[in-house]
Amino acid sequence: MGILDAFGSLASAMLAGVVMLGFAILSLFVTVFVVDAAASIAGLNPADGFVVLGATVLAGTAILAGGVGFSRPEEQP
């Protein structure tokens, strides 16, 4: 059963990685919209590159901050 447990853990980790990548892409699109809307409300007209850069920095730091607690290994009983 040790081999099957290892494959199950691998499949679980791969599925979790795909789901988190999907959420990261979705959060980037939402953040681009929010940064663009905030810039237009403030009366600014930045280039598209700066909007994407700002959204990427915000989304990336939010993803890193959310995943910090999961970096510790599980304790074995």
GUTI-687907 format. One record per atom (N, C-alpha, C): x, y, z; residue number from 1; atom name. Coordinates in steps of 0.001 Angstrom, whole numbers, plus 524288, in hexadecimal, padded with zeros to 5 digits. Layout:
<pts>
PT:X:Y:Z:NUM:CA
...
</pts>
This chain:
<pts>
PT:8032A:7FB4B:80000:1:N
PT:80000:80000:80000:1:CA
PT:80352:804F2:80000:1:C
PT:8085F:80483:80128:2:N
PT:80BBC:8091B:8014C:2:CA
PT:80C47:80BAF:7FBFA:2:C
PT:80C88:80879:7F7DB:3:N
PT:80D08:80A99:7F289:3:CA
PT:80807:80D79:7F109:3:C
PT:80389:80B2E:7F24F:4:N
PT:7FE94:80DB6:7F0F8:4:CA
PT:7FDD0:812C6:7F3FD:4:C
PT:7FF9E:812E7:7F8D5:5:N
PT:7FF4E:817C5:7FBD4:5:CA
PT:802BD:81C02:7F96B:5:C
PT:80747:81A74:7F786:6:N
PT:80ACB:81E44:7F517:6:CA
PT:80869:82075:7F012:6:C
PT:8060E:81D0D:7ECDA:7:N
PT:8038C:81EFC:7E819:7:CA
PT:7FED2:82267:7E956:7:C
PT:7FBF9:8210A:7ED73:8:N
PT:7F78E:82448:7EF11:8:CA
PT:7F949:829A6:7F0DC:8:C
PT:7FD92:829CE:7F3BE:9:N
PT:7FFA9:82EDC:7F57B:9:CA
PT:80195:83215:7F0E5:9:C
PT:80418:82F75:7ED22:10:N
PT:805FB:83232:7E880:10:CA
PT:80171:83466:7E554:10:C
PT:7FD61:8313F:7E48C:11:N
PT:7F8D2:83312:7E19D:11:CA
PT:7F625:8378E:7E475:11:C
PT:7F5D3:83727:7E997:12:N
PT:7F36F:83B51:7ECAC:12:CA
PT:7F685:84063:7EC40:12:C
PT:7FBAB:84001:7EC80:13:N
PT:7FEF1:844AC:7EC16:13:CA
PT:7FE90:84719:7E6A9:13:C
PT:7FE5E:843D5:7E2A2:14:N
PT:7FDE8:845EE:7DD59:14:CA
PT:7F8A3:8488C:7DC7B:14:C
PT:7F482:84631:7DE6F:15:N
PT:7EF54:8488C:7DDF7:15:CA
PT:7EF0F:84DB4:7E0EB:15:C
PT:7F145:84DD5:7E58F:16:N
PT:7F154:852AB:7E898:16:CA
PT:7F479:856E3:7E5CF:16:C
PT:7F8C7:85566:7E351:17:N
PT:7FBE7:8592F:7E063:17:CA
PT:7F8FA:85B76:7DBC8:17:C
PT:7F618:8582B:7D8F9:18:N
PT:7F306:85A0B:7D485:18:CA
PT:7EEAF:85DB8:7D659:18:C
PT:7EC1C:85C51:7DA93:19:N
PT:7E7E4:85FA6:7DCA1:19:CA
PT:7EA14:864E0:7DE75:19:C
PT:7EE7D:864C9:7E12F:20:N
PT:7F0C9:869AD:7E30B:20:CA
PT:7F2C1:86D0D:7DE84:20:C
PT:7F4BA:86A9D:7DA68:21:N
PT:7F651:86D9A:7D5CE:21:CA
PT:7F19C:87034:7D344:21:C
PT:7ED4C:86D6D:7D2F6:22:N
PT:7E87D:86FB8:7D0E5:22:CA
PT:7E6A6:87456:7D423:22:C
PT:7E6DB:873C4:7D954:23:N
PT:7E553:87819:7DCB6:23:CA
PT:7E914:87CB5:7DC3D:23:C
PT:7EE16:87B9A:7DB6C:24:N
PT:7F1E8:87FD2:7DACA:24:CA
PT:7F0C8:882E7:7D5D2:24:C
PT:7EF90:88032:7D198:25:N
PT:7EE50:882DE:7CCB3:25:CA
PT:7E94B:88602:7CD42:25:C
PT:7E569:883C3:7CFC6:26:N
PT:7E07E:8868F:7D0A4:26:CA
PT:7E14E:88B63:7D406:26:C
PT:7E470:88ADE:7D820:27:N
PT:7E55B:88F5E:7DB83:27:CA
PT:7E860:893A3:7D8A6:27:C
PT:7EBD5:89223:7D503:28:N
PT:7EEA1:89617:7D1F7:28:CA
PT:7EAD9:8992D:7CE84:28:C
PT:7E735:89679:7CBEC:29:N
PT:7E36E:89936:7C8A9:29:CA
PT:7E002:89CE4:7CBE0:29:C
PT:7DE49:89B24:7D062:30:N
PT:7DB0A:89E70:7D3C3:30:CA
PT:7DE2D:8A31B:7D5A8:30:C
PT:7E31B:8A23C:7D71B:31:N
PT:7E65B:8A686:7D906:31:CA
PT:7E78F:8AA73:7D4BB:31:C
PT:7E849:8A8A4:7CFE1:32:N
PT:7E90A:8AC47:7CB82:32:CA
PT:7E443:8AFCA:7CAF3:32:C
PT:7DFA1:8AD85:7CB5B:33:N
PT:7DAD6:8B0A0:7CB05:33:CA
PT:7DA8D:8B49A:7CF71:33:C
PT:7DBCF:8B2FA:7D42D:34:N
PT:7DB7D:8B67E:7D8B1:34:CA
PT:7DF7D:8BAE9:7D839:34:C
PT:7E44B:8B9AE:7D6AE:35:N
PT:7E84B:8BDC0:7D62C:35:CA
PT:7E6DD:8C18A:7D1D2:35:C
PT:7E4D6:8BF8F:7CD7F:36:N
PT:7E33F:8C2F3:7C92B:36:CA
PT:7DEB7:8C673:7CAC4:36:C
PT:7DAF0:8C43A:7CD9E:37:N
PT:7D681:8C761:7CF71:37:CA
PT:7D843:8CB83:7D358:37:C
PT:7DBCE:8CA21:7D6DC:38:N
PT:7DDB9:8CDE7:7DABA:38:CA
PT:7E0CB:8D246:7D816:38:C
PT:7E3C7:8D0FA:7D40F:39:N
PT:7E6BC:8D502:7D147:39:CA
PT:7E310:8D8B5:7CE63:39:C
PT:7DEE4:8D69B:7CC20:40:N
PT:7DB41:8DA0D:7C95D:40:CA
PT:7D81B:8DD6B:7CD2A:40:C
PT:7D6D4:8DB59:7D1B8:41:N
PT:7D417:8DE81:7D5AC:41:CA
PT:7D796:8E2F6:7D78A:41:C
PT:7DCA5:8E1DD:7D80A:42:N
PT:7E050:8E5E0:7D9CC:42:CA
PT:7E1AE:8E9C1:7D57B:42:C
PT:7DFC3:8E8CD:7D0C6:43:N
PT:7E0CD:8EC62:7CC81:43:CA
PT:7E60A:8EB6F:7C9E2:43:C
PT:7E85F:8E6F2:7CAE0:44:N
PT:7ED66:8E5A6:7C881:44:CA
PT:7EC81:8E27D:7C395:44:C
PT:7F010:8E2E2:7BFFA:45:N
PT:7EFC8:8DFE3:7BB2B:45:CA
PT:7F510:8DD34:7BA40:45:C
PT:7F649:8D941:7BD8C:46:N
PT:7FB66:8D6B0:7BCF2:46:CA
PT:7FB71:8D31E:7B830:46:C
PT:80014:8D1DC:7B669:47:N
PT:8009B:8CE25:7B219:47:CA
PT:7FEE7:8C8C1:7B3F9:47:C
PT:7FD58:8C57B:7B04A:48:N
PT:7FB75:8C049:7B1B8:48:CA
PT:7FF9F:8BD12:7B484:48:C
PT:8047C:8BDDA:7B32D:49:N
PT:808B7:8BAF6:7B5B0:49:CA
PT:80916:8BC0E:7BB7D:49:C
PT:80827:8C0F3:7BD07:50:N
PT:80863:8C241:7C28E:50:CA
PT:803BD:8C009:7C586:50:C
PT:7FF41:8BFC7:7C305:51:N
PT:7FAAA:8BD71:7C587:51:CA
PT:7FB96:8B7A5:7C67B:51:C
PT:7FDAB:8B4F9:7C29B:52:N
PT:7FEB8:8AF61:7C329:52:CA
PT:80308:8AE7D:7C72E:52:C
PT:80702:8B1C8:7C73A:53:N
PT:80B35:8B141:7CB09:53:CA
PT:80928:8B1F4:7D09A:53:C
PT:805F9:8B5FC:7D169:54:N
PT:803BE:8B6D8:7D69A:54:CA
PT:8003A:8B260:7D84C:54:C
PT:7FD15:8B069:7D4B4:55:N
PT:7F99D:8AC12:7D5F6:55:CA
PT:7FCB4:8A71F:7D715:55:C
PT:800F3:8A640:7D432:56:N
PT:80429:8A19E:7D515:56:CA
PT:806CB:8A1CA:7DA67:56:C
PT:808BC:8A64D:7DBE1:57:N
PT:80B37:8A6D3:7E106:57:CA
PT:80737:8A5E4:7E55B:57:C
PT:80297:8A833:7E4E2:58:N
PT:7FE95:8A777:7E8DD:58:CA
PT:7FCB7:8A1D1:7E929:58:C
PT:7FBAF:89F69:7E4BB:59:N
PT:7F9D6:899FE:7E4B5:59:CA
PT:7FE19:89645:7E697:59:C
PT:802DE:8972B:7E507:60:N
PT:80726:893C9:7E6B8:60:CA
PT:80819:893FC:7EC8E:60:C
PT:80807:898A1:7EEC5:61:N
PT:808D0:89907:7F46C:61:CA
PT:8043C:896B4:7F76B:61:C
PT:7FF83:89740:7F563:62:N
PT:7FB03:894D9:7F7FA:62:CA
PT:7FB61:88EE2:7F7C9:62:C
PT:7FD1D:88CC2:7F36C:63:N
PT:7FDB2:88710:7F2F8:63:CA
PT:801F2:88523:7F6A6:63:C
PT:8065E:887E0:7F6DD:64:N
PT:80A96:8864E:7FA61:64:CA
PT:808F4:886B6:80014:64:C
PT:80645:88AE6:8016E:65:N
PT:80492:88B8C:806DB:65:CA
PT:80096:88763:80864:65:C
PT:7FD52:885CB:804C8:66:N
PT:7F97A:881C8:805FE:66:CA
PT:7FBCF:87C64:80680:66:C
PT:80035:87B64:803F5:67:N
PT:80285:87637:80419:67:CA
PT:806D2:87587:80816:67:C
PT:8080B:87980:80B28:68:N
PT:80C5B:87927:80EDD:68:CA
PT:80B44:87514:81315:68:C
PT:80687:874A5:814E6:69:N
PT:80545:870F6:81911:69:CA
PT:8056B:86B4F:81765:69:C
PT:80563:86A3C:8124C:70:N
PT:80556:864E2:8106D:70:CA
PT:80ACE:862C1:80F5D:70:C
PT:80ED9:865C7:81073:71:N
PT:8141E:86415:80F21:71:CA
PT:81670:86068:8132D:71:C
PT:8140B:85FFF:817C3:72:N
PT:8161D:85C82:81BC7:72:CA
PT:81472:856E5:81AB3:72:C
PT:817F3:85329:81B7D:73:N
PT:81666:84DB5:81AA3:73:CA
PT:812A2:84BCA:81ED6:73:C
PT:80F8D:847EF:81D5E:74:N
PT:80BE1:845BA:8211B:74:CA
PT:80EC5:8429F:82540:74:C
PT:80CAB:842A9:829F3:75:N
PT:80F08:83FAB:82E2F:75:CA
PT:80D28:83A0B:82DEC:75:C
PT:810CF:8366E:82E8D:76:N
PT:80F6F:830DC:82E7B:76:CA
PT:80E01:82F32:83405:76:C
PT:809B8:82C46:8349C:77:N
PT:8083F:82A8F:839F3:77:CA
PT:80BD8:8265E:83C03:77:C
</pts>
